[in-house]
């Protein structure tokens, strides 16, 4: 999942995968949000709590780093609201994992 997020964040705007994704006309904030949900959810489902929250923190840092990295990708530019959507997706994933834990446990 991380590899997909990294590729999707740094691929040039003219690349075939990004062009194909653009054909669906999905708002980029929705894409950011949806891409980061699993990055918040999966660590809490598979790791101990402390390691999971460290992983989620690293995913948040990754989101910020990828936004800055877009300065070097053709046709891409960093946006603060993309990072906000990343964080919202992470938070949703964390809450989803907590809900699953509560329902199971």
URWOMO-V676927 format. One record per pair of residues at least 12 apart in sequence whose C-alpha atoms are under 10 Angstrom apart, sorted by the first residue. I is the first residue (numbers start at 1). J is the second residue. D is the distance in Angstrom with one decimal. If there is no record, write none. Layout:
i: [I/I]
j: [J/J]
d: [D/D]
This chain:
i: [1/1/1/1/1/2/2/2/2/2/2/4/5/5/5/5/5/5/5/5/6/6/6/6/6/7/8/8/8/8/8/9/9/9/9/9/9/9/9/9/9/10/10/10/10/10/10/10/10/10/10/10/11/11/11/11/11/11/12/12/12/12/12/12/13/13/13/13/13/14/14/14/14/15/15/28/28/28/29/29/29/29/29/29/29/29/30/30/30/30/31/31/31/31/32/32/32/32/32/32/32/32/32/32/32/33/33/33/33/33/33/33/33/33/33/33/33/34/34/34/34/34/34/34/35/35/35/35/36/36/36/36/36/36/36/36/36/36/36/36/36/37/37/37/37/37/37/37/37/37/37/37/37/38/38/38/38/38/38/38/39/39/39/39/39/39/39/39/39/39/39/39/40/40/40/40/40/40/40/40/40/40/40/40/40/40/40/40/40/40/40/41/41/41/41/41/41/41/41/41/41/41/41/42/42/42/42/42/42/43/43/43/43/43/44/44/44/44/44/44/44/44/44/45/45/45/45/45/45/46/52/53/56/56/56/56/56/57/57/59/59/59/60/60/60/60/60/60/60/60/61/61/62/62/63/63/63/63/63/63/63/64/64/64/64/64/64/64/64/65/65/66/66/67/67/67/67/68]
j: [35/36/38/39/42/35/36/38/39/59/62/35/31/32/35/36/39/62/63/66/62/63/65/66/69/66/21/31/32/35/66/32/63/66/67/69/70/73/76/77/78/66/67/68/69/70/71/72/73/74/76/77/70/72/73/74/75/76/70/72/73/74/75/76/73/74/75/76/77/73/74/75/76/74/75/81/82/85/79/81/82/83/84/85/86/89/82/85/86/89/82/85/86/89/63/81/82/83/84/85/86/87/88/89/90/82/83/84/85/86/87/88/89/90/91/92/93/85/86/88/89/90/92/93/85/86/89/90/56/59/60/63/85/86/87/88/89/90/91/92/93/86/87/88/89/90/91/92/93/94/95/96/97/89/90/92/93/94/96/97/55/56/58/59/60/86/89/90/91/92/93/94/52/53/55/56/57/59/60/86/87/88/89/90/91/92/93/94/95/96/97/56/89/90/91/92/93/94/95/96/97/98/100/55/56/93/94/96/97/55/56/93/94/97/56/93/94/95/96/97/98/100/101/94/96/97/98/100/101/97/94/94/87/90/91/93/94/87/90/86/87/90/83/84/86/87/88/89/90/91/83/87/83/86/82/83/84/85/86/87/90/78/79/80/82/83/84/86/87/78/83/78/83/79/80/82/83/80]
d: [8.2/8.9/7.5/7.3/9.7/9.0/8.9/9.2/7.3/8.6/9.3/8.6/9.9/8.6/6.5/7.9/9.2/9.6/8.9/9.0/8.6/8.8/10.0/7.0/9.8/9.6/9.6/9.7/9.5/9.4/9.7/8.9/8.8/6.3/7.4/8.2/7.0/9.0/8.7/10.0/9.7/7.0/8.5/9.7/6.7/5.7/9.1/8.2/6.0/8.9/7.9/9.8/8.4/9.9/6.5/8.0/9.3/8.4/8.6/9.0/5.2/4.8/6.0/6.6/7.7/6.2/4.9/6.0/9.8/9.9/7.6/7.2/9.5/9.4/9.9/9.8/7.7/9.1/10.0/7.4/5.8/8.9/8.6/5.7/8.2/9.9/9.1/7.4/9.3/9.1/9.2/8.6/9.0/9.6/9.2/9.6/6.4/8.0/8.9/5.7/5.4/9.0/9.0/7.3/9.9/8.3/9.1/8.5/4.8/5.2/7.6/6.3/4.3/7.7/9.6/8.7/9.8/8.6/8.2/9.2/6.1/9.0/9.3/9.3/9.5/7.7/7.2/8.9/9.8/8.2/9.0/8.6/8.3/5.6/7.5/8.0/4.7/5.3/8.8/8.6/7.5/8.2/9.0/8.1/4.4/5.1/7.5/6.0/4.3/7.8/9.6/8.6/9.9/8.1/7.5/9.0/5.9/8.8/9.5/9.6/8.6/7.0/9.9/6.7/9.2/9.6/8.2/6.3/9.6/9.9/7.0/8.7/8.6/8.7/8.3/5.6/9.0/7.7/9.1/9.8/9.1/9.6/7.2/4.3/6.5/7.2/4.3/5.0/8.4/8.6/8.0/8.6/9.3/7.4/8.6/7.8/4.0/5.1/7.8/6.4/5.2/8.6/9.6/9.7/9.3/7.7/8.5/9.7/7.5/6.6/7.1/9.4/8.6/8.7/8.5/8.7/6.8/9.5/9.3/5.9/7.7/9.8/8.9/9.2/9.6/6.1/8.5/8.4/7.8/9.8/9.4/8.8/9.7/7.1/8.9/9.4/8.2/9.8/9.2/9.0/8.9/7.9/8.4/9.8/7.3/6.3/9.9/9.9/7.5/9.8/9.6/9.6/9.8/9.6/8.6/6.2/9.2/9.6/6.3/7.9/9.9/9.0/9.6/8.8/9.0/6.1/9.3/8.6/9.4/9.7/9.5/8.2/9.0/6.8/8.1/7.6/7.0/9.9]
